[in-house]
Amino acid sequence: MKKRDLNTIAEIERAIQKKYGYDAVRHPRSKWSEEQENDYLDQLKKLSEKENKRRQKVEKIEKDGFLISKKLLKKESNRICPVCEIYSFEIKDNMYMTKFSCCYLCYKQFVEQREDRWNSGWRPDKNEVDKRRFGKDD
């Protein structure tokens, strides 16, 4: 820069300072501390997280050629019985899967009349399950 340019800048700054005060021409970081910087960064991080959550709520997903809000889609429940490992097509299994973590047939065979034992953590061994599934006898 030429000296003339610097003088012009200085004159403009003096005119601004005279009209609007010293704060109008001072450097923004002159009164900015490290603590203020950290607070600002924390606020910025929280704002970003909040914005991301808001975007996820209104996010659209293409389903069968239509855009549907992601929050409207139900997560598909696990339809495989953890006891007998059979995929369930029955609607009545939903209740048993939710309450007892097994299908209706496993409930009838292993849980019914023994809910306390089931809730305490007992599960049938593989041989018992195979007998029910395949009608095997040892």
N, C-alpha and C positions, 0 to 999 in steps of 0.2 A: 504494500500500500504506500501511496505517496503521503508526504507530510501534510499536504493540503487536505487529503481525504480524512486524515486523523483529526485535523483541526475542525473540519466540518462536522464530524461525528461528535466531537467534544462540545461544539456550540449547540448542536441539536439536543444533546443530553442536558446541558445547562438550562436550555429553554424548557425542556420537559420537567426538569427538577423544580424550576421556578414556578411553573404553572401547576404541577400535580404533587410536588413534594419529593423528598429523598427516596421514599419507598418505591417510587415509580421507576427509578433508574438503578437501584442497587441490584447486585447479582442475586438471583434466587437462592443460591446455596450459602449465602453469607451468614444466615442465622439458622441454618439447618444442621441439627446435630445427628450423631450416629444413632441415638435412641429414636429420634423422630423418623429416621430412615427405616429402621427396623419395624416401627409401628406401622408405617406406610406400607411396607412390603407384606406384613401380616394382614392388613386390611385388604390389600390387593389380592392376596391368596384366598381369603375368605369370600371375597366377591366373586372370584373366578369359580370356586367350588359351588357357590350358590347358583351361578349362571349355568354351570354344567348340569346341575340337578334339574333346573328349570327346562333346559333343552331336552333332557332325557324324558321328561314328562310329556312333552309335545312331539317327540320324535315319531315319525311315521315309518311304517314297514309295509313293503309290498306283499300282499297276500292274495293269491288268485286274481291278479291283475288290478287290484284296488289298493290304494294307500289307506292304511288303517293305523290309528293311534296305537302306539306300543302298549300303553297302559290298558287298552281295551282287550288285548289278547290275553287269554288265560294261559298260564304255564301248564303244560300237559303234565298230569300227575303220572307218577311211575306206575305202570300197569303190570309190572312183573312182580309176582309174589316172591318175597325174599325167602320163604320157607320151601315151597315146591318148585320155584323158578319157572312157573308156567305163566304165559301172557294171558291176562284176563280180558275178556270181551264183555263180561256181565256188568250191568249197572249196579247191581246190589253189592258187588265187590268193593265199590268206592267206600262205603261205610266201614267195612271190615279192614280195608287197607289203611284207612285213616285212624281208626280206633285201636286195632290190634296188629297192624303191620303184617297182615296175611290175607289171603283170599277167603271167600266164603267156605269153600270146601275144606281148607286147612282149619278154619275156625271150627267147623262142625267136628272135624276129626280130632284136633289137638287142644282147642281152647274152651269150647263149650263145657260148662260145669267145672272148669278148672282155671277161671280167669285170674285168681290170686297167684297161682303157680306161674302162669304165663306172664303176668305183670311183674313178677319178681325176677324174670329173666330166663326162665326155662324155655328151651326150644328143642324140638324133636331131633334125634340124630338122623343121619342120611338114610340109614336102613329103614326107619319108620316111615320116612317120607316116600322112599321108593316103593314100599309096600302099598301105600295109598295110591301112588301114581300109576304103578304098573301091575298091581295085584300080585306082587311076588311074595312068596313064602320061603323062608330060609330052611 
